[in-house]
């Protein structure tokens, strides 16, 4: 259970790091804002034309009598919008990281330099196009896994009592796990750690992952909060990546000064 607190501590420490490095925080906001605008437009379109889409997709119900036609299509429209919301939460981080790969890569490197005893940040040595390809490919694989989990949990949500109590809690832990995978991938991919190995590392420290990712999943339900937390989440995930790999995490000079410790 101690790892739960450690994971949450990394999340807080990441937010403190970007708060002290305003330039990195400012650049880190841009990808999230772009993603937020795109997702907001998609959800507004779904809200406006979702009912028309459902009507087009269910021509067999055209001759149903009232109120069954309205209830049936209204239910499907609500389900469609709920699935859209779920998909947006599950994929927001992946899409933001893909859009902001150069920004977050630079931010993660700065964190590594700050907390590494020798001031060195590991480098992948790969060209940018190759890093983008690997990031996009791995993100797609994670999104597909997350989508399968989301569909399963959505179906389980119709179970009386458990579907409204236990299943949502499980859903936040699952979402937290996948969020953490996406965020730590920035630092781990730079170290040449493949997706399969990344998942093995995270599964080996699930309580650490949940302590970091589950509070973040709850916060990400509010779109604007997600945008402002993303830079700090990447910074905190870089610290977690070092922990997972057994790398030393030294206190950076500014944090040591704030806490009255000689750097």
C-alpha positions as CSV (number, residue, x, y, z in Angstrom):
1,X,0.0,0.0,0.0
2,X,3.0,2.3,0.5
3,X,3.4,2.5,-3.3
4,X,0.0,4.2,-3.6
5,X,1.4,7.2,-1.7
6,X,4.6,7.1,-3.6
7,X,2.8,7.2,-6.9
8,X,0.7,10.1,-5.8
9,X,3.8,11.8,-4.6
10,X,5.3,11.6,-8.1
11,X,2.2,13.2,-9.5
12,X,2.5,16.1,-7.0
13,X,6.2,16.4,-7.5
14,X,5.7,16.6,-11.3
15,X,3.3,19.5,-10.9
16,X,5.7,21.3,-8.6
17,X,8.5,20.9,-11.1
18,X,6.5,22.6,-14.0
19,X,5.3,25.3,-11.6
20,X,9.0,26.2,-11.0
21,X,9.8,26.0,-14.7
22,X,7.3,28.3,-16.3
23,X,8.7,28.1,-19.8
24,X,8.3,24.3,-19.9
25,X,4.8,24.6,-18.5
26,X,3.8,27.2,-21.1
27,X,5.0,25.0,-24.0
28,X,3.5,21.9,-22.4
29,X,0.0,23.5,-22.5
30,X,-0.2,23.9,-26.3
31,X,-0.7,20.3,-27.3
32,X,-3.4,19.8,-24.7
33,X,-5.3,23.0,-25.8
34,X,-5.1,21.8,-29.5
35,X,-6.5,18.4,-28.5
36,X,-9.2,19.9,-26.3
37,X,-10.5,22.0,-29.2
38,X,-10.6,19.0,-31.5
39,X,-12.4,16.8,-29.0
40,X,-14.8,19.5,-28.1
41,X,-15.7,20.0,-31.7
42,X,-16.2,16.3,-32.2
43,X,-18.4,16.0,-29.1
44,X,-20.5,19.0,-30.1
45,X,-21.0,17.4,-33.5
46,X,-22.0,14.1,-31.8
47,X,-24.5,16.0,-29.6
48,X,-26.0,17.8,-32.6
49,X,-26.2,15.0,-35.1
50,X,-26.1,11.9,-33.0
51,X,-29.9,11.5,-33.1
52,X,-29.8,11.8,-36.9
53,X,-27.1,9.2,-37.1
54,X,-29.0,6.8,-34.9
55,X,-32.2,7.2,-37.0
56,X,-30.1,6.5,-40.2
57,X,-28.6,3.4,-38.6
58,X,-31.9,2.0,-37.4
59,X,-34.3,2.1,-40.4
60,X,-36.0,-1.1,-39.2
61,X,-37.5,0.9,-36.4
62,X,-39.2,3.6,-38.6
63,X,-42.6,1.9,-38.3
64,X,-42.6,1.4,-34.6
65,X,-45.4,3.1,-32.7
66,X,-45.0,5.8,-30.1
67,X,-43.5,5.9,-27.5
68,X,-41.3,2.9,-28.3
69,X,-39.6,4.5,-31.3
70,X,-38.6,7.6,-29.3
71,X,-37.5,5.5,-26.3
72,X,-35.4,3.1,-28.4
73,X,-33.6,5.8,-30.4
74,X,-33.3,8.1,-27.4
75,X,-31.5,5.3,-25.5
76,X,-29.2,4.5,-28.4
77,X,-28.4,8.2,-28.8
78,X,-27.5,8.4,-25.1
79,X,-25.3,5.3,-25.4
80,X,-23.6,6.7,-28.5
81,X,-22.8,10.0,-26.7
82,X,-21.6,8.1,-23.5
83,X,-19.3,6.0,-25.7
84,X,-18.0,9.2,-27.3
85,X,-17.2,10.6,-23.8
86,X,-15.6,7.4,-22.7
87,X,-13.4,7.2,-25.8
88,X,-12.4,10.8,-25.4
89,X,-11.2,10.2,-21.8
90,X,-9.4,7.1,-22.8
91,X,-7.7,8.6,-25.9
92,X,-7.1,12.2,-24.7
93,X,-3.7,11.5,-23.3
94,X,-2.5,9.4,-26.3
95,X,-3.6,12.0,-28.8
96,X,-2.1,14.9,-26.8
97,X,1.2,13.1,-26.4
98,X,1.3,12.3,-30.1
99,X,0.6,16.0,-31.1
100,X,3.0,17.3,-28.5
101,X,5.8,14.7,-28.9
102,X,8.6,17.3,-29.4
103,X,7.3,19.4,-26.5
104,X,7.0,16.6,-24.0
105,X,10.2,14.9,-25.1
106,X,12.0,18.1,-24.3
107,X,10.2,18.5,-21.0
108,X,11.0,14.9,-20.0
109,X,14.7,15.4,-20.8
110,X,14.8,18.6,-18.7
111,X,13.3,16.6,-15.7
112,X,15.9,13.9,-16.2
113,X,18.7,16.4,-16.3
114,X,17.5,18.0,-13.1
115,X,17.2,14.8,-11.0
116,X,20.0,12.8,-12.5
117,X,23.1,12.8,-10.3
118,X,25.4,13.4,-13.3
119,X,22.9,15.8,-15.0
120,X,22.6,13.5,-17.9
121,X,19.3,12.7,-19.8
122,X,19.1,9.4,-21.7
123,X,18.7,9.8,-25.4
124,X,17.1,7.5,-27.9
125,X,19.4,8.5,-30.8
126,X,16.5,8.0,-33.2
127,X,15.4,10.7,-35.7
128,X,12.2,12.5,-34.9
129,X,10.1,10.8,-37.6
130,X,11.1,7.4,-36.2
131,X,10.2,8.5,-32.6
132,X,6.8,9.7,-33.9
133,X,6.2,6.5,-35.7
134,X,7.0,4.3,-32.6
135,X,4.9,6.6,-30.4
136,X,1.9,6.5,-32.8
137,X,2.1,2.8,-33.2
138,X,2.3,2.1,-29.5
139,X,-0.4,4.6,-28.7
140,X,-2.7,2.9,-31.1
141,X,-2.1,-0.5,-29.5
142,X,-2.8,1.0,-26.0
143,X,-5.9,2.7,-27.2
144,X,-7.3,-0.5,-28.6
145,X,-6.6,-2.3,-25.3
146,X,-8.2,0.6,-23.4
147,X,-11.2,0.6,-25.8
148,X,-11.8,-3.2,-25.2
149,X,-11.7,-2.6,-21.5
150,X,-14.0,0.4,-21.9
151,X,-16.6,-1.7,-23.8
152,X,-16.4,-4.5,-21.3
153,X,-16.9,-2.1,-18.3
154,X,-19.7,-0.3,-20.2
155,X,-21.5,-3.6,-20.6
156,X,-21.0,-4.5,-17.0
157,X,-22.4,-1.2,-16.0
158,X,-25.9,-2.6,-16.7
159,X,-25.6,-5.1,-13.8
160,X,-27.9,-3.9,-11.0
161,X,-26.1,-2.4,-8.0
162,X,-22.6,-3.6,-8.9
163,X,-22.8,-1.8,-12.2
164,X,-23.4,1.5,-10.5
165,X,-20.9,1.0,-7.6
166,X,-18.1,-1.5,-8.2
167,X,-17.7,-1.2,-12.0
168,X,-17.1,2.6,-12.0
169,X,-14.4,2.2,-9.4
170,X,-12.7,-0.5,-11.4
171,X,-13.1,1.7,-14.5
172,X,-11.1,4.5,-12.8
173,X,-8.3,2.1,-11.9
174,X,-8.1,0.7,-15.4
175,X,-8.1,4.2,-16.9
176,X,-5.4,5.2,-14.4
177,X,-3.2,2.3,-15.5
178,X,-3.5,3.2,-19.2
179,X,-2.9,6.9,-18.5
180,X,0.2,6.0,-16.7
181,X,1.4,3.8,-19.5
182,X,1.0,6.6,-22.0
183,X,2.7,9.2,-19.8
184,X,5.7,7.1,-18.8
185,X,6.2,6.0,-22.4
186,X,7.8,9.4,-23.1
187,X,10.7,8.7,-20.8
188,X,10.8,4.9,-21.3
189,X,10.7,5.1,-25.1
190,X,13.7,7.4,-25.0
191,X,15.5,4.7,-23.1
192,X,14.7,2.1,-25.7
193,X,12.1,0.2,-23.6
194,X,9.6,-1.6,-25.8
195,X,5.9,-1.6,-25.2
196,X,5.8,-5.2,-23.9
197,X,8.5,-4.4,-21.4
198,X,6.8,-1.2,-20.4
199,X,3.6,-3.0,-19.6
200,X,5.6,-5.6,-17.6
201,X,7.2,-2.9,-15.6
202,X,3.9,-1.3,-14.8
203,X,2.1,-4.6,-13.9
204,X,4.9,-5.3,-11.5
205,X,4.2,-2.1,-9.5
206,X,0.4,-1.8,-9.9
207,X,-0.2,0.0,-6.6
208,X,2.5,2.6,-7.6
209,X,0.8,3.0,-11.0
210,X,-2.7,3.3,-9.4
211,X,-1.4,5.9,-6.9
212,X,-0.2,8.0,-9.9
213,X,-2.8,7.3,-12.5
214,X,-6.1,7.0,-10.7
215,X,-6.2,10.5,-9.2
216,X,-5.2,11.8,-12.6
217,X,-8.0,9.9,-14.3
218,X,-10.5,11.5,-11.9
219,X,-9.0,14.9,-12.6
220,X,-9.1,14.3,-16.4
221,X,-12.9,14.1,-16.3
222,X,-12.8,17.9,-16.3
223,X,-11.3,18.8,-19.8
224,X,-9.7,22.1,-18.8
225,X,-8.1,20.5,-15.7
226,X,-6.6,17.8,-18.0
227,X,-5.0,20.5,-20.2
228,X,-3.3,22.2,-17.2
229,X,-2.2,19.0,-15.5
230,X,-0.6,17.4,-18.6
231,X,2.8,19.1,-18.4
232,X,3.2,18.2,-14.7
233,X,1.9,14.7,-15.4
234,X,4.6,14.1,-18.0
235,X,7.2,15.4,-15.5
236,X,5.9,13.2,-12.7
237,X,5.8,10.2,-15.1
238,X,9.4,10.8,-15.9
239,X,10.3,10.5,-12.2
240,X,8.2,7.3,-12.0
241,X,10.0,5.9,-15.0
242,X,13.3,6.4,-13.2
243,X,11.9,4.6,-10.1
244,X,10.6,1.7,-12.2
245,X,14.1,1.2,-13.8
246,X,15.9,1.6,-10.5
247,X,17.6,4.8,-11.5
248,X,18.6,7.3,-8.8
249,X,16.3,10.3,-8.3
250,X,18.3,13.2,-6.9
251,X,16.6,16.3,-5.6
252,X,17.1,19.2,-8.1
253,X,18.7,22.3,-6.9
254,X,15.6,24.5,-6.8
255,X,13.6,22.0,-4.9
256,X,16.4,21.5,-2.4
257,X,16.7,25.2,-1.9
258,X,12.9,25.5,-1.3
259,X,13.1,22.8,1.4
260,X,16.2,24.3,3.0
261,X,18.5,21.4,1.9
262,X,21.9,22.2,0.5
263,X,22.0,21.1,-3.2
